[in-house]
Amino acid sequence: MVAFCSPYVPLPGDWRNVLCWNKGAHVGGGGDRDTCWKRDWEMICVSRHAGALAGGRDSAVLNFTSLFAKPSGHFAEKPVALMEYLVAKVQAKRVLDPFMGSGTTGVACVRLGRRFVGIELEPKYFDIAVKRIERAFEDQALFADLPKPEQMTFEGAEA
């Protein structure tokens, strides 16, 4: 498991590592505005139960520039490149994103050939996520023969 979390309310659990996502100098609206430091980073916890990690031993500081304008309009949209990096590191065949938002993790999974389950309560962002993930499949279809995504209802029946 990989989870984005706050330094003020650390996630309970057994963490293998804590990463720091450096969002870039243009970010920093959050945090305590009365201090002279802006919060241009975010914590990412990696569970001890994430299994074997792929690739070399990288820095715990991940330098992926945050998006200037959020293409989907979601306030916390992550860069696809960051999510591709994290999904590629964790060798799970299936990825669950319980706070899917605009579907960035799903797009990363499509690009990497991983199965994806996303949950989003806000219908507006769910619809955006579905469109983004479908578009990612269409883009991939230009280069490879991939199975078409199937959208299921909460009960498991086809929509």
C-alpha positions, 0 to 999 in steps of 0.5 A, a space after each residue: 500500500 502507498 498512501 498520501 498523508 499529512 505530516 500533522 496527522 500521520 497514518 497509523 500502520 506499519 510503514 516501510 518508508 516515508 517518501 517526500 513528494 517535492 511539488 516544485 517551487 510554484 506550489 505552497 498555498 497550504 499550511 501555516 501562512 504565518 510562517 516564512 515556509 510554504 508547504 510545497 511537499 507532501 508525505 507518501 507512506 509505503 507499507 511494509 506489506 507492499 511486497 517486493 518493490 521494483 527497480 533500483 534504490 531511489 531517493 526518498 525525495 520524489 521530484 515531480 512538478 505539481 500541475 499548475 492548472 489542474 486539467 480535471 478541475 480536481 483540487 488535489 490532482 496528482 501528476 500522472 508521471 508521479 502515479 506511474 512511478 509509484 504504481 511501477 515501484 509497487 509490483 501489485 497486479 491490481 491497484 485500489 484507489 479508494 479516493 479516485 478523484 479525477 482518475 490519475 491513478 487509473 490512467 497510470 495503471 492503464 499505461 502500465 497494464 495494471 488492473 485498477 479499481 477506483 472509488 469516488 463519492 463525488 459524481 462529478 469527479 467519477 464521471 471525469 475519471 471514467 472519461 480520462 481512463 477510457 481516453 487512456 485506453 484509447 491512446 494505448 490502443 494505438 500502440 497495443 491490443 488491450 482489453 476494453 475496460 468494463 465499468 461495473 456497478 457497485 453490486 458487480 453487475 454491468 452498468 
